[in-house]
Amino acid sequence: MPSGDNGAVPSHRQPVRFGVFEVNLDTGDLRRNGSKVKLQEQPFQVLAALLEKPGEIVTKEDLQERIWKDDTFVDFDRSLATAINKVRQVLGDSATRPRFVETVAKRGYRFIGLAGQASTLPADNIEALPPGAVVVQRSSQRALQALAAVLGIALLGVSYVYFNAPVPEPAEQPVRRFSFPVEGITFRSGGSISPDGKYILYATGTDGGSSLWLRSLENESARELPGTAGVRSGFWSPDSLSIGFGTARELKTVSLDGAPQTLCELPSLDSYPFLGGTWSPDGGRIIFSSGLLLYEIAARGGQPKLLFDPGDVPRRYFEDPHFLASESQTQAVVFTAAVNSTDRMLTVMNLETGQQQELVPGAWPVYSLDGHLIYGPADRAYSGLQALPFSLDTLTPSGQAFPITETGWEVGVSRDGTLAYLDRAGATTGTLVWRNRAGELLETVSQPQTRMFSPALSPDGQSVAVTALENGNRDIWIHDLTRSTKDRLTFDSRTEGGPTWSPSGREVAYRQVDGPLRRLMTKAADGTVDATALVEVDAQMGDPDWSRDGRYLVYPQTGGRATRWDIHYLELGTGGGVPEPVAVLGTPANELDPKFSPNGRFVAYVSDVSGRNEIYVHSFPDGSAGRWHVSTNGGTQPRWRSDGQELYYVENSALMAVAVSTDREFTLGQPQMLFESADLVGGSGATLYDVSAAGQRFVTIAPVQDGGEATPPTIRIVENWYEEFRQQDK
């Protein structure tokens, strides 16, 4: 029997064809539509081993013996997972919806694609039968030989037609789109789709009264998850059976049919106690953002530990973590690293080495198993989602990013390629409107503007100062309500917000973000005098308020990035120079959004001392007269009527009013609801209304589209999202 020099039988195998691919097992060539595709040696050997046994399970032990037999130091499981992942990337295949390579749990892999072989082994490879093996008569043998010849000719004909017929393109999965509006959806809570693609997770309400909801994509039913009050945002376990979520104080988990379990108290209880979490693919640990730092904790609970110390790195704020995984790999996490509210970078970290690498500007990254990082805009300006081809092997981009939606913010993607994202485009452009005490729209009083919040009425009621985003920068703008014009007050590249008027109406105080620094600023309302910095701190700072006598500015501030919020004040015009801040209200809880009573004797504020955000009133400045609990069912955004006889706040989406007295001592009545409106629902710390002097009208921000029609935020679903971009992404 002829043989090669090494005694092996020479191989003359026909190429194996499946889909648009052709593999030559002898030369090691892989081609797609005739064009050669590069595949490294070990992944090709894995593919070859699977192709040689189509439809059969090739065990991990078989692959190790064949490919990694002589490599005694290799991490075999990881090397095999990497090789399989490279094969799937080249073939455009999916681990969860395979067309070619199927994973057989705990055993190995199987090639399930349409494949075939045309045997051309030489005739002398057919060995002679041993003596005595022929038991049929010669005539019968000749008949069998004739039948075999006929069948052989037929088989050759079929093989010729099969292997030389044009190879059809694989059928594309249909792209299907649908959506549903969600009234009152909270910040950072949209587009969280379960890994199995069956549910959408979102939260509605305000910080003090928000809760998680599940919407089934199979029957479109929705239900509230009990025990999730005060939720900030949620994230899924890898088996789609549990949800992790953060509140103002704790990190918790809840099963779809069970009661919540507390994992730990959050390391930071400032205004950023929880900014996203991610569950490891093996279900063993959770990485989350608290106080703008990243921590990790066992999924069963325990003591959280800092994932890394940022030290003196320029980007000091870290949020939106997301585990990267392929097969058994769980060694990397991608997250958003930020300098300020508009300067954000996607950053990947190898959890084994601790090495970090910045990728591209963006926020809210998630990984899609077709090999892309999907993310939102760095400035969170609702300008659409991007997809970045990404290699899990090198943890680096493998191509150029391309847009996949025109609008979009928070995003998620399931294992089967279903994309879900929150579209706030209809709610990003707003206009100032007057509403009466019944919530009825009286009139529109301003030009539309993008991402407008923190409206503050001037003392004469003729103008409103707001925070708004234009040309990629957040600044203070002043709207003239009588002429419906707007003018920009701040012009530099820093981020400004939270305006409050001086009693004369000639100045505006506001806060400024400059990298890690926060400043309390004042500027002439007509822009004729440059801004003055009153306070500069390396800490978080909230919106200020100016007392009616012009003597004090009060504002919330943390002691640092990982400490709670307390209320401070400045006494202006005392002896010249820059006044020294004084802490007026500091407790183990958070105190936010302080607002002076008209006579300056009291401050209304938000505190979570009871476990959720409620409205309180405290005497000013020494607090000796006492403290009063105003709200009864949660509350944010306190405001006073100009005569001090009524106090307002927001409970979920309702505007509440409480009769009060501030003359000799503070007294209060029972809260009464005035009206409900989606205008009042924002996110953490957002102020969305102000009250006229007489308390008969309220200025709010109504979302508008180009045609002027108000629209609620919408969760949009795209099944098989990548099919629309597969050709352009080659």
N, C-alpha and C positions, 0 to 999 in steps of 0.2 A: 504494500500500500504506500503510495507516494506520501512524503512528508517534507516539511521544511527542515532547515538546518537544526532547529531546536527540537525536532521530533514532533512538533505540533501540526495538526491538520490545518492547511492554509484556509483562510476564511475569504469567501467571496459573497458577502451578503448584500442583498438589495437595500437601498435606502428605505427607511421607515417614514411613512407620511401620515400626518394627522393634522386636521384643520389646515392652516396655512403654513405649517411647518414641515420640514423634511430633515431627517437625521441620518447621516452616514456613519454607522457604527464602526466601520473600518478606518475611516480617515479622521473621525472626530469632528466632522463638520455639522453645524446646525444652521439651517437657512430658513428664512421667513419670506414667503413670496419670491423665492429665488435669490434673495440677498442674504449674504452671510451674516450671522449673528454671533457675537463674541460671548463665549461661556467658558469660564475657567475650568481647569482640568478636573478637580474633584467634583464640582456640580455636574459636569458632563458625565463623569463615571457613574454618578448616582442616577442620572437620567437614563443612561445606557442600561444599567442594571434593571431599572423598572420597565424599559421598553422590551427587554429580552423575555420578560414574563408578563405580558399585558393581561390585566384582569386578575392577576395573582398577587397575594400579599408578599412583599419582599421585607423580611424582618430587619430590624435594626442590627441584630447579630450578623445576618448575612452581609449587610452593607459594611459593617465594621471589619468582618473577615476579608471582604473583597478589597476595600479601599484603604482602611486605616490599620491593617493588620500589623505592619512593621513600625507604626508610630506609637511608642509606648508612653509618651508624655502628653499627648494631645487630650484636650477636653472633648471627648467624642460626642457627647450629647449636643454640646454647643456647636461643634464643627458640622455635625449632621444637620442641625436646625439651620445653620447658616447656608449650607449647600442647598437644602430644600428651598429656602427662601429665595436664593439666587435663581434657581430653576423656575420658580413661580413668577419672579419678576420678569425674566426673559420671555416666558410664555404668556404673560399677562393673566396669570391664573390667580385664584383666590383660595385661601385655606378653608374658608367657611362655605364657599359655594364653588367647589372645584369643578373644572371641566376636564382637567388632565390628570393632576396628581392629587390623590385622596389620602388623607391621614387616617390610619386605622389605629385608634387609641390604644396605647400601651403595647402595640405590636410592631408597627412599621408603616409602610406606604404601599400604595397600589396605583398603577397607571390605568386610568379609566377612559382615556381618550380613544378616539377611533384610530386604530393602528393596524398594520399588517406587514407581512414579510413575504418576499418571493424567493424561495429556496433555489440556489444554484450550486449546491454542493456537488463536487465531481462524482461521477458514477462509481469510480473505484473506491469511494468511501463507504459503499454498501458492502459490508463484510459477508463472506460465505457462511452458509448455515453449517453447523457442526454435523458430522456423520450421524445418520440415523434420524435426522430431524425431519426429512421429507417423508410424510406419511400419506400424501394424496397421490392419486394416480396421475400419470403424465398428462392424460387427456384433460382431466379436471384442472391440472396445473396450467395447461395451455389456455383453458377457458378463463381461468382466473386472471392469467396474464393478459388475455385479450380484453377482459372487462377492465382491468387496471389501466390498460393503455387508453381505452375509450374515456374512462374517468379522468385519467391524467391529461388527455387532450382538452377535455371539457374544463378541467381545473385551470389549465394554462390559459385557456381562453378567458375564463372569468378573471383570473389574476391579471391578464394583460389589460382587460377593460378596466378593472378596479384600480390598478396602480398607474395607468396611463391616462385615466379620465381626468378632466380638470378638477382640481381640489377646491371645493366650495369654501367660501369665507365662513367662519363660525357665526352662528346666529347671534345677533346683538340682543342683549336684554333690553326690554322696552323701558324708556324713561317715563316715569309717571309723576305728576305734580299735583299736590293739593295743599290746602291751608285751612286754618281756622283762627278767628280773632280771639284774643284773651283780654277782657276788660280788667284793669287794675293789676296787670302783671308787674312784679317787682323787678328792680335792677338785678342783673346777674342771675336770672332764673329762667331763661327761655332756651329752647332748642336742646334740652338734655334728653337724648333718646337712649333707650335701654340698649345694651350690647346685642340682644337678640332681636331688636327692631320692633318690639311689640308695643312699647309704651313711650309716651312723652311725659317728662317730668317738668313741672313749672310751679311757681309760687305766686300767689295773689295777695293783695292787702298792703299794709304799711309795715314798717319795721316792728312796731309793737303788736300787730295783729295779723301778720302774714302767716300763711300755712301752705304746705305742699299739696299739690294735686297731681293725680295720675290720669292721663287720657289714653284709652286703648286705641291703637291704630287699626284693630280688627273690627270692632263694633262701634267706635267713636263715642263710647260712654266715658264719663269723667267722674272721679270720686276724690274726696278729700282724705288725706292720710291723717288719722287722729294722732294727737301728741306731737305735732310739728309746729305749734304756735311759735311765732317769733323767728321763723327760719330766715336765714340770709340767702342761702343757695344750697343746692343738693347735687350729689354725684352718685353714680351707679357702682354696685359691686360687679365683678366680671361675670358672675352667673345670672345677672339680671333679677336676683331674688331679694336684694337688699339695697338700701339707699343710705349714703352718708350725708350729713348736713350739719351746718354750723348755725348757731344762734348768736346772740350778743355775748354769751358767756361760755358756751359749751360746744364741744364736738360730739355728735351723736350718730347713731345708726338706727335704722328701723327696717324690719322686713316688710314685705308687701302685705302680710296678713298678721303682723305682730305688733308688740308695743316697743316704743323707742328705748334704746339703751345708751347711757352716757359713757363715752370713752374717756373724756378728760375735761377739765376746765381749760379754756383757751389760754395760751401763754400771754396773749395781749388782749386787753379789754378796752382799747381805745375805739375810735370811730371806724377802725378797720379790723375788727376782731377776727373776721373770717372772710377771705377772698379766694375761695375755690379750693377744691380737694380732688384727689384721684386715688383710686383703689388699685393696688398692684394686680397684675394678671393672675398671679397664683393665689390671690385672696388673702395674703398674709399680712400686709401692711398698708398704711394710708399715709400719703404725703399731702400736707395742706398749708395754706398761707394764713398766718395770723400776725397782725401788727406789721404787715408788709414784709415778713420774713417767712422762710419755708421751714417746716418741721415735719418729722416723721414719727409714727406711732404704730404699734402693733394693732391689727384690726380688731383684736379682742379687747383693746384698751390698755391703759397703763400711763406711764410718764412720757410725754412727748419730749423729743430732743431736737435741737437745732440741726437742720440738715447740713448747713455750712455757714460759716461766719463770713459775711461780706467784707469785713475789714474796711479798707480804704478804697474799695473799688468804686468807680464813678457811678455805676448803677446800683442804687441802694434799696430799691423797692422790688419785691418779688411776689408774683401772684399767678393764678391760673395754671397750676401744675397739671401735667398730663403724662401718665406712664406711656413709654414706648415699648412695644412687645412684638415679637415674632416667634411663633412656636413657643419654646420654653424660655426665650430670652426676656428678662425683666430688669435689665441692668441700666436703663437710661430713663431720664425724665426730661420733658421739654416744658418750659414755663415762660412767662413774660417777665422781663427785667426792665425796670423803668428808672428814669431820672425825674420825670415829672408826668403830668397828665397827658402830654402829647408825645413825649419822647420815649417810646417803648420798643424793645427788641425781643424777638423770639430767641431763646437761649436753650441749648441742650446741655445736659450734664450726664457724664458717665458715672453711675453710682458706685462703680468698683474703684475707679481711679480718682474720682472727684474732679476731673478735668471738665471745664466749661468752654463752650464755643458759641459765640453770637452768630445768628443765622441771617435774618432779615428783619426789618421793622414790621411790627405786628403785635397782635394781642389775641387771647383766647385760642391757643393752638390745640388741635386734636389730630390724631393720626388715623388715616384711612388705610385699610388693608390692601388697597390697590397700589400703595406705595407713595402716598402724598401726605404732607402736612397741610391741613386746612386751617385758615386763621382769618381774623378780622383786621381792620385797619388799625395802625398804631395809635392814631388820635381818637379812635372810637367814634368816628364821625359818620357812621352808618353808610359808608361809601362802597360797601361790597366786600365779598369774601374772595380770598386768593387760595390757590392750590400750589404747593411747592413740591416737585418731585424730590423724594428723600430716601436715602439708603440707610437702612437699619444696621448694616454691617460696618459702615464707616462713620455713621452718625453725622453725615454731611449731605448737603443738597446734591442731587444727581441731575439737575436740570434747572430751567428757569421757571419762576413762578408765573402763573397765568390766572386771570380773573374768571370766576365761575358764577358770580351773582352780581347784580347791579347795586343791590342794597343788602344789608344784613349786619348782624352784630353777634350775639352769643351763638355758638355753633356746636353741634355734636354729630357723630356719624356712627352707625351701627356696623356690626361685623359683615352684614350682607350688603353694605354699600348704600344704605339709606341715609341721606343727609337731612338734618333738621337744623333750622336756624330761626332766630328771632328777627323779624323785620319791623323795626321801629320807624321806617322811613316816613310813614304817614304821620308819625307823632314827633318827628324831629323839628319840623317847622311849626312855630307857634305864633300866635298873635294875642295881644292883651285885650281882654274883654271885661266889661262890667256885668256882674250878676247881682240880682237882688237877694233878699233874705230867704227867698224860696228857691234860689239857684237858677232862676230864669235868666236867660241871656238878654241883656238890655241893649248893648251895642258893642261893636268892635272899635277899639280906640287906638290901634297902632298898626304899623307896617308889620308884615310877617318877618320872622327872624329865626335862625337856626339854633336849636338847643338853648332855648331861653329859660332861665329860672331865677330864683331869688328876687322877685319884684318888690321894690320898695317905693311907696308913694312919697312924694315930696311934701313938706309941711303945708304948702298951699294947695295940694291936691291936683296940680296942673301937669306934673311930670312923674314918670316912673323910671327909676334906675334899675337895670337888670344886668345879669350875667348872661352873655351870649357868645356863640362861637361863629366867627366869620374868618374866611381865608386861613383856616387851620389854627387860629389862635383864639383863646378864651379871654375876653376883655369885659370891661364895664361900659355899658351903653346907656344913654338917656333918651327916653321917648317922650316927646311933647304930646300930651293927650288932646290938646285943643287943635293942633295943626296936623297931627298924625305924621310927625317927622321923627327921625332918630339921628343921634350923633354919638360918635365914639369918644369916650372919655380917656381910656388908657390905650397906649399905642405900642409899647415895647413887646418883645417876644416872650416875656414871662406870662404866667397864668394868673389872672385876677378874678376875684369873685366876692360875693356876699356884701353888696353895697348897703350903706345906711346913711341917711342925711343928717347933717347938723341941724340944730333947731332953726337957724336962720335960713336954711336952704341954700347957702352959698358954698358949702363944702360937702364932699362925700368921703366917708371912710370905707375902707375895703381891705381885704386880705390879699397878699401876693405870694405866689409860689415861685421860688427861684432855686431849682435843684433841691437839695436837702433843706434849704432854709425857708422859713416862713416870716413874712413881715406884715405888720399892721400899718397901713398907709392912709394918708389923707391927701385930697386934691381939690382944688377949686372946681365947682360944678360946671363953670363955663370954660374950663380948660386953660385959663389964662395964666395960671401959676403952676409951676412944677410940683410934682408930688413930693410929700415928706414922709420919711419912714419914722414911725414912733417906736416900734418894737421889732427886733429881729431875733429869732430863736431857731435852733436846730431841733424842731419838734413839730407836731401837728398843731394847726390852729384853725378854729372855726370862725363863723361869721360874727362880726361885731355889732353892737347896738349903741346908739348915742343917747344920753339922757336929755330930757327936755330943757334943762337949764344949761346945757352945753358943758357941764363940768366934768362928766365922766364918759369914758368909753369902756364897755364891758365886753368880754369875749371869752370863749372856751379855749383851752390849750392843754396839751399833754405835757408830762414831765420829760418825755422822750418818746421814741417810736414804740416802745413796749410797755408804756404805763397808761393809766387811766386818765380820763378827761376831768379837768377841774375848771372852775370859773375864775377869771382874773379881771382886774379893772385897772385903768389909768386915770389919774386925776389930772386934768388938763389945766394949763394956765396958772400953775403954782410955782412962782419963783423963777420961771424961765427954764430953758434947757429941756432935755428929754425926761419925761416923768418915769418913775420907777413902777413896774407892774406890781400889783398887790393881789395875792390869792385871797378871794373872798369866800369861796365855797369849795372845800376839798374833802371828799369822802372816799371810802373804798369803792364806791360806785362811779359811774360816768355821769357827768353833768354837762349838758349841751344846750345850744340855742337860747342863750339868755336874752330876755327882753324886759326893758325898764317899764314900770308903771308910769303913767303920765306925771305923777307928782314925785317920781324918783325914789320913793320910800320902799319899793318892793321890786323884786326881779322874778319873773316867771321863767321857768326853764324845764328842760326834759331830763329825767333821770331814770336809770334802770335799777335803782336800789331795791325795788320790789321783785326784780326778776324779769321785768319787761319795761319798755319805755312808758312813762306816765308823766303827766304835767304836775309840777309843784310850784309853789310860790314861797320865796324866802325874803325876809326883811333885809334891807340894804342900808349901810354897808356891813354892819357888824353881826347881823343875824340874831340879835338878842330878843327881838320881838317874836321870833318863832318861824316855823315852817308849816306849810299847809299842802295837803294832797288834794289836787283839784279834779283830775280825771278819774273815772271809775272803771274804764274798760280799755285802758291803753290810750296813748296820745302823743302827738308830735306837733311841731310848728305853732307855738303859742303866739298870740297877738292881743293887744289891748285896744279897747275903744278910747278915743281921745279924752273922754271925761272920767276914765277910770272906773266906770260903772259896769263894764262887761269885759269878760276875758274869753278869747276864742282859741280853739285848737282843732286838730284833725284826728279823728278816730277812724282808722281804716280809710274809707273813701268819703267819710261824712264830716261836714263842718259842724262843730259843736259850739254852743254858747253857754256861758255860766255868768249869772248875775253876781257881781262882787261889789264890795265897798272898800275903799282904800283911804278914807278920811282919817279917822282916829285910830282904828285898828282894822286888820284885814278880816272880812267876813265873806262867805260865799254861799251860793245856793246849789241846786241840783243842775247838772249838765242837761241841756236840751239840744236836740238835733235841729239844725236849720235846713240843710239840704245835703244830698250826696252828689258827687261829681267826679268823673275820671280826671278832671283837671287837678284834683288835689292829691293824686297818687303819683309819687315820684320814686325816689330811692333813698339811700342812706343820706340823711342830713339835708336833703333838698327842700327848700322853701318854695312854695308854689302859689302863694296868694298874699294879699295885704288888704287892709280894711280901711274904708273911708272914715273921716273924722266922726261922723254921726253914727257909724255902724250900720247904715242902711244899704250900703253897696260894698261889693268885694271885687277887687281886680284879680283875675286869674289868667292863666296862660292856656288858651284853647288850641289844640293841635289842628293843623289845616293841611290839605293837599293843595296842588296847584289850582284846582278848581274851587278851593275854599271850603271843601267838605271835611268835617272832622272824621278821623279814622282811628280806631284803637290799634295797639300793637298786634301783630299777627305772627303766628308760628307757621312757617312754611316747610313742607316736606318734599323731598325729591328722591324718589326711588331710583336706584342704579345711576347715581349722579354722574359717574365717570364715563358712561357710554357716550354722552354728548360730546366729550372732549378727547376720546381715545385717539381719534385720527390726528388731531392737531398736536397731541402730546407725544407723538412718535419721535 
